[in-house]
Amino acid sequence: MNRDKLSAEAILERLRELDGWELRDGKLHRDYSFKDFTHAFGFMAASATVIEKMDHHPEWFNVYGKVRIDIWTHSSGGVTEVDLKLAGALEALAGRLL
């Protein structure tokens, strides 16, 4: 998977395919609001397998039913194809719990 930093224009074009995701401070960003803590934690637990398999770990924060996620490739200094792939995978998982 390509880990070259993408231009802001390329990222914004691809974000049209990812509902709720945005480019914020040079990172892919998404806030999720789940029904309750169990659903939020279930999303995080289900995501862990995908994240570990991709060996690409997001920065995330959880309070009750809220999960805030930021994704970027540290070694590339910005957003790459692997970040977009991870965002898509997380969006698919969240869709089952929202």
N, CA, C and O atoms as a Tinker XYZ file with bonds, in Angstrom:
   392  protein
     1  N      0.849000   -1.179000    0.000000    73     2
     2  CA     0.000000    0.000000    0.000000    64     1     3
     3  C      0.891000    1.237000    0.000000    63     2     4     5
     4  O      1.899000    1.297000    0.705000    81     3
     5  N      0.503000    2.210000   -0.796000    73     3     6
     6  CA     1.286000    3.428000   -0.971000    64     5     7
     7  C      1.229000    4.301000    0.281000    63     6     8     9
     8  O      0.152000    4.647000    0.768000    81     7
     9  N      2.403000    4.647000    0.786000    73     7    10
    10  CA     2.490000    5.505000    1.972000    64     9    11
    11  C      3.096000    6.866000    1.632000    63    10    12    13
    12  O      3.703000    7.512000    2.486000    81    11
    13  N      2.926000    7.302000    0.370000    73    11    14
    14  CA     3.360000    8.639000   -0.018000    64    13    15
    15  C      2.300000    9.640000    0.411000    63    14    16    17
    16  O      1.103000    9.377000    0.292000    81    15
    17  N      2.739000   10.780000    0.908000    73    15    18
    18  CA     1.826000   11.835000    1.341000    64    17    19
    19  C      1.016000   12.337000    0.143000    63    18    20    21
    20  O      1.568000   12.624000   -0.919000    81    19
    21  N     -0.291000   12.438000    0.333000    73    19    22
    22  CA    -1.188000   12.917000   -0.706000    64    21    23
    23  C     -1.374000   14.432000   -0.595000    63    22    24    25
    24  O     -1.223000   15.011000    0.481000    81    23
    25  N     -1.701000   15.058000   -1.715000    73    23    26
    26  CA    -1.986000   16.495000   -1.706000    64    25    27
    27  C     -3.352000   16.725000   -1.054000    63    26    28    29
    28  O     -4.187000   15.822000   -1.001000    81    27
    29  N     -3.562000   17.942000   -0.563000    73    27    30
    30  CA    -4.850000   18.286000    0.041000    64    29    31
    31  C     -5.974000   18.097000   -0.961000    63    30    32    33
    32  O     -7.064000   17.658000   -0.597000    81    31
    33  N     -5.719000   18.424000   -2.214000    73    31    34
    34  CA    -6.744000   18.280000   -3.252000    64    33    35
    35  C     -7.117000   16.812000   -3.452000    63    34    36    37
    36  O     -8.296000   16.475000   -3.566000    81    35
    37  N     -6.120000   15.950000   -3.493000    73    35    38
    38  CA    -6.377000   14.515000   -3.672000    64    37    39
    39  C     -7.148000   13.952000   -2.479000    63    38    40    41
    40  O     -8.043000   13.123000   -2.646000    81    39
    41  N     -6.801000   14.400000   -1.293000    73    39    42
    42  CA    -7.491000   13.928000   -0.084000    64    41    43
    43  C     -8.950000   14.368000   -0.106000    63    42    44    45
    44  O     -9.850000   13.564000    0.137000    81    43
    45  N     -9.179000   15.634000   -0.394000    73    43    46
    46  CA   -10.551000   16.156000   -0.417000    64    45    47
    47  C    -11.405000   15.444000   -1.461000    63    46    48    49
    48  O    -12.593000   15.206000   -1.242000    81    47
    49  N    -10.803000   15.107000   -2.585000    73    47    50
    50  CA   -11.522000   14.365000   -3.628000    64    49    51
    51  C    -11.955000   13.000000   -3.096000    63    50    52    53
    52  O    -13.098000   12.586000   -3.292000    81    51
    53  N    -11.048000   12.310000   -2.429000    73    51    54
    54  CA   -11.336000   10.972000   -1.892000    64    53    55
    55  C    -12.312000   11.012000   -0.720000    63    54    56    57
    56  O    -13.061000   10.060000   -0.500000    81    55
    57  N    -12.303000   12.117000    0.037000    73    55    58
    58  CA   -13.200000   12.224000    1.184000    64    57    59
    59  C    -14.665000   12.294000    0.768000    63    58    60    61
    60  O    -15.554000   12.088000    1.594000    81    59
    61  N    -14.918000   12.581000   -0.492000    73    59    62
    62  CA   -16.302000   12.568000   -0.981000    64    61    63
    63  C    -16.923000   11.185000   -0.833000    63    62    64    65
    64  O    -18.145000   11.044000   -0.774000    81    63
    65  N    -16.071000   10.167000   -0.774000    73    63    66
    66  CA   -16.522000    8.775000   -0.642000    64    65    67
    67  C    -16.683000    8.344000    0.811000    63    66    68    69
    68  O    -17.189000    7.254000    1.078000    81    67
    69  N    -16.256000    9.193000    1.762000    73    67    70
    70  CA   -16.265000    8.826000    3.180000    64    69    71
    71  C    -17.139000    9.798000    3.962000    63    70    72    73
    72  O    -16.677000   10.854000    4.391000    81    71
    73  N    -18.389000    9.438000    4.141000    73    71    74
    74  CA   -19.352000   10.285000    4.820000    64    73    75
    75  C    -18.883000   10.622000    6.241000    63    74    76    77
    76  O    -18.533000    9.733000    7.016000    81    75
    77  N    -18.882000   11.902000    6.564000    73    75    78
    78  CA   -18.552000   12.334000    7.919000    64    77    79
    79  C    -17.083000   12.582000    8.176000    63    78    80    81
    80  O    -16.731000   13.189000    9.188000    81    79
    81  N    -16.219000   12.130000    7.291000    73    79    82
    82  CA   -14.787000   12.339000    7.459000    64    81    83
    83  C    -14.397000   13.688000    6.856000    63    82    84    85
    84  O    -14.995000   14.141000    5.880000    81    83
    85  N    -13.383000   14.324000    7.452000    73    83    86
    86  CA   -12.889000   15.595000    6.952000    64    85    87
    87  C    -11.375000   15.671000    7.130000    63    86    88    89
    88  O    -10.777000   14.877000    7.857000    81    87
    89  N    -10.779000   16.630000    6.459000    73    87    90
    90  CA    -9.360000   16.909000    6.632000    64    89    91
    91  C     -9.267000   18.019000    7.655000    63    90    92    93
    92  O     -9.759000   19.124000    7.426000    81    91
    93  N     -8.632000   17.730000    8.794000    73    91    94
    94  CA    -8.502000   18.706000    9.873000    64    93    95
    95  C     -7.072000   18.669000   10.406000    63    94    96    97
    96  O     -6.587000   17.630000   10.854000    81    95
    97  N     -6.420000   19.805000   10.349000    73    95    98
    98  CA    -5.041000   19.920000   10.840000    64    97    99
    99  C     -4.113000   18.892000   10.203000    63    98   100   101
   100  O     -3.231000   18.352000   10.869000    81    99
   101  N     -4.311000   18.621000    8.913000    73    99   102
   102  CA    -3.454000   17.699000    8.185000    64   101   103
   103  C     -3.712000   16.237000    8.458000    63   102   104   105
   104  O     -2.897000   15.386000    8.102000    81   103
   105  N     -4.854000   15.927000    9.096000    73   103   106
   106  CA    -5.193000   14.548000    9.444000    64   105   107
   107  C     -6.616000   14.247000    8.975000    63   106   108   109
   108  O     -7.433000   15.156000    8.830000    81   107
   109  N     -6.903000   12.983000    8.742000    73   107   110
   110  CA    -8.287000   12.569000    8.531000    64   109   111
   111  C     -8.953000   12.586000    9.895000    63   110   112   113
   112  O     -8.398000   12.080000   10.870000    81   111
   113  N    -10.149000   13.170000    9.963000    73   111   114
   114  CA   -10.827000   13.321000   11.257000    64   113   115
   115  C    -12.285000   12.901000   11.140000    63   114   116   117
   116  O    -12.946000   13.155000   10.133000    81   115
   117  N    -12.775000   12.243000   12.210000    73   115   118
   118  CA   -14.192000   11.842000   12.266000    64   117   119
   119  C    -14.618000   11.767000   13.715000    63   118   120   121
   120  O    -13.895000   11.230000   14.554000    81   119
   121  N    -15.786000   12.302000   14.012000    73   119   122
   122  CA   -16.432000   12.157000   15.315000    64   121   123
   123  C    -17.640000   11.245000   15.139000    63   122   124   125
   124  O    -18.483000   11.479000   14.272000    81   123
   125  N    -17.720000   10.205000   15.962000    73   123   126
   126  CA   -18.874000    9.314000   15.953000    64   125   127
   127  C    -19.657000    9.516000   17.242000    63   126   128   129
   128  O    -19.076000    9.754000   18.301000    81   127
   129  N    -20.977000    9.419000   17.146000    73   127   130
   130  CA   -21.855000    9.460000   18.313000    64   129   131
   131  C    -22.684000    8.189000   18.313000    63   130   132   133
   132  O    -23.633000    8.043000   17.542000    81   131
   133  N    -22.308000    7.276000   19.189000    73   131   134
   134  CA   -23.026000    6.012000   19.320000    64   133   135
   135  C    -24.109000    6.132000   20.386000    63   134   136   137
   136  O    -24.122000    7.082000   21.169000    81   135
   137  N    -25.004000    5.172000   20.406000    73   135   138
   138  CA   -26.145000    5.156000   21.330000    64   137   139
   139  C    -25.701000    5.236000   22.791000    63   138   140   141
   140  O    -26.333000    5.910000   23.604000    81   139
   141  N    -24.617000    4.546000   23.110000    73   139   142
   142  CA   -24.155000    4.492000   24.496000    64   141   143
   143  C    -22.709000    3.989000   24.519000    63   142   144   145
   144  O    -22.108000    3.748000   23.472000    81   143
   145  N    -22.167000    3.836000   25.714000    73   143   146
   146  CA   -20.784000    3.402000   25.864000    64   145   147
   147  C    -20.561000    2.001000   25.296000    63   146   148   149
   148  O    -19.524000    1.741000   24.685000    81   147
   149  N    -21.515000    1.105000   25.488000    73   147   150
   150  CA   -21.370000   -0.264000   24.990000    64   149   151
   151  C    -21.186000   -0.280000   23.479000    63   150   152   153
   152  O    -20.340000   -1.015000   22.970000    81   151
   153  N    -21.965000    0.518000   22.755000    73   151   154
   154  CA   -21.834000    0.573000   21.302000    64   153   155
   155  C    -20.518000    1.228000   20.881000    63   154   156   157
   156  O    -19.870000    0.778000   19.935000    81   155
   157  N    -20.128000    2.288000   21.586000    73   155   158
   158  CA   -18.856000    2.958000   21.275000    64   157   159
   159  C    -17.690000    2.002000   21.519000    63   158   160   161
   160  O    -16.789000    1.886000   20.688000    81   159
   161  N    -17.716000    1.321000   22.657000    73   159   162
   162  CA   -16.633000    0.396000   22.976000    64   161   163
   163  C    -16.647000   -0.802000   22.039000    63   162   164   165
   164  O    -15.590000   -1.312000   21.668000    81   163
   165  N    -17.833000   -1.253000   21.655000    73   163   166
   166  CA   -17.944000   -2.350000   20.689000    64   165   167
   167  C    -17.309000   -1.981000   19.359000    63   166   168   169
   168  O    -16.623000   -2.794000   18.741000    81   167
   169  N    -17.543000   -0.744000   18.922000    73   167   170
   170  CA   -16.912000   -0.250000   17.696000    64   169   171
   171  C    -15.395000   -0.266000   17.838000    63   170   172   173
   172  O    -14.691000   -0.723000   16.936000    81   171
   173  N    -14.893000    0.224000   18.951000    73   171   174
   174  CA   -13.447000    0.270000   19.151000    64   173   175
   175  C    -12.856000   -1.144000   19.202000    63   174   176   177
   176  O    -11.794000   -1.399000   18.634000    81   175
   177  N    -13.546000   -2.052000   19.879000    73   175   178
   178  CA   -13.057000   -3.431000   19.973000    64   177   179
   179  C    -13.059000   -4.114000   18.607000    63   178   180   181
   180  O    -12.100000   -4.795000   18.245000    81   179
   181  N    -14.143000   -3.928000   17.850000    73   179   182
   182  CA   -14.214000   -4.519000   16.513000    64   181   183
   183  C    -13.153000   -3.921000   15.595000    63   182   184   185
   184  O    -12.584000   -4.618000   14.755000    81   183
   185  N    -12.893000   -2.636000   15.760000    73   183   186
   186  CA   -11.891000   -1.945000   14.947000    64   185   187
   187  C    -10.482000   -2.423000   15.237000    63   186   188   189
   188  O     -9.625000   -2.406000   14.353000    81   187
   189  N    -10.237000   -2.846000   16.461000    73   187   190
   190  CA    -8.886000   -3.232000   16.867000    64   189   191
   191  C     -8.300000   -4.327000   15.974000    63   190   192   193
   192  O     -7.113000   -4.289000   15.653000    81   191
   193  N     -9.108000   -5.287000   15.578000    73   191   194
   194  CA    -8.622000   -6.373000   14.725000    64   193   195
   195  C     -8.184000   -5.844000   13.365000    63   194   196   197
   196  O     -7.125000   -6.217000   12.860000    81   195
   197  N     -8.996000   -4.977000   12.777000    73   195   198
   198  CA    -8.668000   -4.379000   11.473000    64   197   199
   199  C     -7.421000   -3.516000   11.590000    63   198   200   201
   200  O     -6.524000   -3.583000   10.750000    81   199
   201  N     -7.376000   -2.705000   12.638000    73   199   202
   202  CA    -6.245000   -1.799000   12.863000    64   201   203
   203  C     -4.954000   -2.594000   13.020000    63   202   204   205
   204  O     -3.934000   -2.262000   12.416000    81   203
   205  N     -5.005000   -3.627000   13.822000    73   203   206
   206  CA    -3.799000   -4.427000   14.067000    64   205   207
   207  C     -3.359000   -5.145000   12.797000    63   206   208   209
   208  O     -2.163000   -5.222000   12.516000    81   207
   209  N     -4.303000   -5.668000   12.031000    73   207   210
   210  CA    -3.966000   -6.357000   10.790000    64   209   211
   211  C     -3.289000   -5.405000    9.807000    63   210   212   213
   212  O     -2.353000   -5.784000    9.103000    81   211
   213  N     -3.778000   -4.154000    9.766000    73   211   214
   214  CA    -3.178000   -3.154000    8.875000    64   213   215
   215  C     -1.876000   -2.591000    9.449000    63   214   216   217
   216  O     -1.104000   -1.947000    8.739000    81   215
   217  N     -1.643000   -2.839000   10.738000    73   215   218
   218  CA    -0.487000   -2.278000   11.445000    64   217   219
   219  C     -0.429000   -0.761000   11.234000    63   218   220   221
   220  O      0.617000   -0.187000   10.932000    81   219
   221  N     -1.593000   -0.146000   11.407000    73   219   222
   222  CA    -1.715000    1.304000   11.207000    64   221   223
   223  C     -2.698000    1.827000   12.252000    63   222   224   225
   224  O     -3.910000    1.668000   12.107000    81   223
   225  N     -2.183000    2.436000   13.281000    73   223   226
   226  CA    -2.964000    2.740000   14.468000    64   225   227
   227  C     -3.385000    4.210000   14.525000    63   226   228   229
   228  O     -2.543000    5.105000   14.450000    81   227
   229  N     -4.690000    4.453000   14.657000    73   227   230
   230  CA    -5.183000    5.828000   14.717000    64   229   231
   231  C     -4.993000    6.422000   16.111000    63   230   232   233
   232  O     -4.717000    5.716000   17.082000    81   231
   233  N     -5.147000    7.718000   16.172000    73   231   234
   234  CA    -5.257000    8.392000   17.465000    64   233   235
   235  C     -6.751000    8.495000   17.717000    63   234   236   237
   236  O     -7.482000    9.036000   16.887000    81   235
   237  N     -7.214000    7.982000   18.855000    73   235   238
   238  CA    -8.636000    8.103000   19.134000    64   237   239
   239  C     -8.886000    8.372000   20.596000    63   238   240   241
   240  O     -8.042000    8.125000   21.457000    81   239
   241  N    -10.080000    8.889000   20.849000    73   239   242
   242  CA   -10.472000    9.331000   22.172000    64   241   243
   243  C    -11.927000    8.941000   22.367000    63   242   244   245
   244  O    -12.748000    9.118000   21.467000    81   243
   245  N    -12.247000    8.412000   23.538000    73   243   246
   246  CA   -13.611000    7.950000   23.804000    64   245   247
   247  C    -14.118000    8.508000   25.121000    63   246   248   249
   248  O    -13.431000    8.457000   26.140000    81   247
   249  N    -15.326000    9.039000   25.085000    73   247   250
   250  CA   -16.083000    9.397000   26.285000    64   249   251
   251  C    -17.515000    8.945000   26.047000    63   250   252   253
   252  O    -18.154000    9.376000   25.088000    81   251
   253  N    -18.014000    8.087000   26.906000    73   251   254
   254  CA   -19.344000    7.510000   26.841000    64   253   255
   255  C    -19.635000    7.022000   25.421000    63   254   256   257
   256  O    -18.982000    6.081000   24.970000    81   255
   257  N    -20.574000    7.611000   24.703000    73   255   258
   258  CA   -20.930000    7.149000   23.364000    64   257   259
   259  C    -20.188000    7.847000   22.247000    63   258   260   261
   260  O    -20.479000    7.609000   21.075000    81   259
   261  N    -19.247000    8.695000   22.577000    73   259   262
   262  CA   -18.506000    9.468000   21.572000    64   261   263
   263  C    -17.134000    8.834000   21.319000    63   262   264   265
   264  O    -16.443000    8.419000   22.249000    81   263
   265  N    -16.761000    8.769000   20.039000    73   263   266
   266  CA   -15.416000    8.324000   19.657000    64   265   267
   267  C    -14.891000    9.336000   18.643000    63   266   268   269
   268  O    -15.507000    9.555000   17.600000    81   267
   269  N    -13.756000    9.949000   18.953000    73   267   270
   270  CA   -13.105000   10.904000   18.048000    64   269   271
   271  C    -11.858000   10.222000   17.495000    63   270   272   273
   272  O    -11.061000    9.656000   18.244000    81   271
   273  N    -11.700000   10.283000   16.161000    73   271   274
   274  CA   -10.596000    9.591000   15.500000    64   273   275
   275  C     -9.821000   10.563000   14.612000    63   274   276   277
   276  O    -10.411000   11.354000   13.875000    81   275
   277  N     -8.501000   10.492000   14.693000    73   275   278
   278  CA    -7.598000   11.196000   13.781000    64   277   279
   279  C     -6.635000   10.168000   13.205000    63   278   280   281
   280  O     -6.080000    9.343000   13.930000    81   279
   281  N     -6.445000   10.231000   11.886000    73   279   282
   282  CA    -5.564000    9.278000   11.203000    64   281   283
   283  C     -4.619000   10.038000   10.288000    63   282   284   285
   284  O     -5.037000   10.915000    9.532000    81   283
   285  N     -3.336000    9.690000   10.365000    73   283   286
   286  CA    -2.324000   10.174000    9.422000    64   285   287
   287  C     -1.127000    9.263000    9.533000    63   286   288   289
   288  O     -0.988000    8.514000   10.500000    81   287
   289  N     -0.271000    9.328000    8.546000    73   287   290
   290  CA     0.928000    8.482000    8.546000    64   289   291
   291  C      2.098000    9.320000    9.036000    63   290   292   293
   292  O      2.589000   10.203000    8.334000    81   291
   293  N      2.527000    9.028000   10.238000    73   291   294
   294  CA     3.607000    9.795000   10.871000    64   293   295
   295  C      4.857000    9.837000   10.000000    63   294   296   297
   296  O      5.452000   10.898000    9.808000    81   295
   297  N      5.251000    8.688000    9.478000    73   295   298
   298  CA     6.501000    8.604000    8.710000    64   297   299
   299  C      6.438000    9.387000    7.401000    63   298   300   301
   300  O      7.475000    9.752000    6.848000    81   299
   301  N      5.227000    9.648000    6.901000    73   299   302
   302  CA     5.068000   10.410000    5.661000    64   301   303
   303  C      4.747000   11.878000    5.921000    63   302   304   305
   304  O      4.783000   12.702000    5.007000    81   303
   305  N      4.438000   12.189000    7.153000    73   303   306
   306  CA     4.135000   13.569000    7.505000    64   305   307
   307  C      2.786000   14.053000    7.004000    63   306   308   309
   308  O      2.592000   15.254000    6.813000    81   307
   309  N      1.850000   13.134000    6.787000    73   307   310
   310  CA     0.524000   13.534000    6.322000    64   309   311
   311  C     -0.347000   12.344000    6.004000    63   310   312   313
   312  O     -0.085000   11.224000    6.440000    81   311
   313  N     -1.379000   12.604000    5.242000    73   311   314
   314  CA    -2.367000   11.579000    4.888000    64   313   315
   315  C     -1.909000   10.822000    3.648000    63   314   316   317
   316  O     -1.443000   11.416000    2.677000    81   315
   317  N     -2.051000    9.494000    3.700000    73   315   318
   318  CA    -1.648000    8.611000    2.609000    64   317   319
   319  C     -2.819000    7.690000    2.233000    63   318   320   321
   320  O     -3.882000    7.735000    2.851000    81   319
   321  N     -2.604000    6.872000    1.228000    73   319   322
   322  CA    -3.622000    5.901000    0.812000    64   321   323
   323  C     -3.991000    4.954000    1.949000    63   322   324   325
   324  O     -5.159000    4.595000    2.097000    81   323
   325  N     -3.025000    4.552000    2.742000    73   323   326
   326  CA    -3.312000    3.619000    3.833000    64   325   327
   327  C     -4.240000    4.274000    4.858000    63   326   328   329
   328  O     -5.064000    3.586000    5.461000    81   327
   329  N     -4.126000    5.572000    5.064000    73   327   330
   330  CA    -5.023000    6.277000    5.978000    64   329   331
   331  C     -6.457000    6.254000    5.452000    63   330   332   333
   332  O     -7.403000    6.024000    6.205000    81   331
   333  N     -6.602000    6.494000    4.164000    73   331   334
   334  CA    -7.928000    6.477000    3.553000    64   333   335
   335  C     -8.538000    5.078000    3.601000    63   334   336   337
   336  O     -9.741000    4.926000    3.812000    81   335
   337  N     -7.712000    4.069000    3.406000    73   335   338
   338  CA    -8.204000    2.690000    3.488000    64   337   339
   339  C     -8.680000    2.379000    4.905000    63   338   340   341
   340  O     -9.730000    1.762000    5.085000    81   339
   341  N     -7.921000    2.797000    5.902000    73   339   342
   342  CA    -8.320000    2.561000    7.285000    64   341   343
   343  C     -9.611000    3.315000    7.601000    63   342   344   345
   344  O    -10.506000    2.759000    8.238000    81   343
   345  N     -9.721000    4.556000    7.171000    73   343   346
   346  CA   -10.947000    5.327000    7.407000    64   345   347
   347  C    -12.154000    4.618000    6.796000    63   346   348   349
   348  O    -13.218000    4.563000    7.413000    81   347
   349  N    -11.996000    4.081000    5.599000    73   347   350
   350  CA   -13.082000    3.344000    4.963000    64   349   351
   351  C    -13.479000    2.108000    5.745000    63   350   352   353
   352  O    -14.664000    1.808000    5.884000    81   351
   353  N    -12.491000    1.390000    6.255000    73   351   354
   354  CA   -12.764000    0.188000    7.043000    64   353   355
   355  C    -13.482000    0.550000    8.348000    63   354   356   357
   356  O    -14.417000   -0.140000    8.755000    81   355
   357  N    -13.048000    1.626000    8.997000    73   355   358
   358  CA   -13.690000    2.061000   10.236000    64   357   359
   359  C    -15.119000    2.518000    9.972000    63   358   360   361
   360  O    -16.020000    2.251000   10.767000    81   359
   361  N    -15.320000    3.199000    8.866000    73   359   362
   362  CA   -16.668000    3.659000    8.508000    64   361   363
   363  C    -17.609000    2.467000    8.300000    63   362   364   365
   364  O    -18.763000    2.509000    8.727000    81   363
   365  N    -17.136000    1.428000    7.661000    73   363   366
   366  CA   -17.949000    0.229000    7.454000    64   365   367
   367  C    -18.316000   -0.427000    8.780000    63   366   368   369
   368  O    -19.456000   -0.853000    8.965000    81   367
   369  N    -17.364000   -0.510000    9.700000    73   367   370
   370  CA   -17.649000   -1.093000   11.017000    64   369   371
   371  C    -18.638000   -0.237000   11.795000    63   370   372   373
   372  O    -19.571000   -0.762000   12.402000    81   371
   373  N    -18.442000    1.056000   11.783000    73   371   374
   374  CA   -19.328000    1.967000   12.522000    64   373   375
   375  C    -20.749000    1.889000   11.985000    63   374   376   377
   376  O    -21.712000    1.979000   12.747000    81   375
   377  N    -20.876000    1.725000   10.695000    73   375   378
   378  CA   -22.199000    1.651000   10.079000    64   377   379
   379  C    -23.063000    0.535000   10.631000    63   378   380   381
   380  O    -24.290000    0.621000   10.582000    81   379
   381  N    -22.449000   -0.499000   11.151000    73   379   382
   382  CA   -23.196000   -1.622000   11.721000    64   381   383
   383  C    -23.695000   -1.313000   13.131000    63   382   384   385
   384  O    -24.622000   -1.958000   13.622000    81   383
   385  N    -23.071000   -0.317000   13.785000    73   383   386
   386  CA   -23.410000   -0.028000   15.190000    64   385   387
   387  C    -24.146000    1.284000   15.396000    63   386   388   389
   388  O    -24.688000    1.533000   16.473000    81   387
   389  N    -24.167000    2.118000   14.379000    73   387   390
   390  CA   -24.846000    3.429000   14.524000    64   389   391
   391  C    -26.340000    3.291000   14.347000    63   390   392
   392  O    -27.066000    4.281000   14.434000    81   391
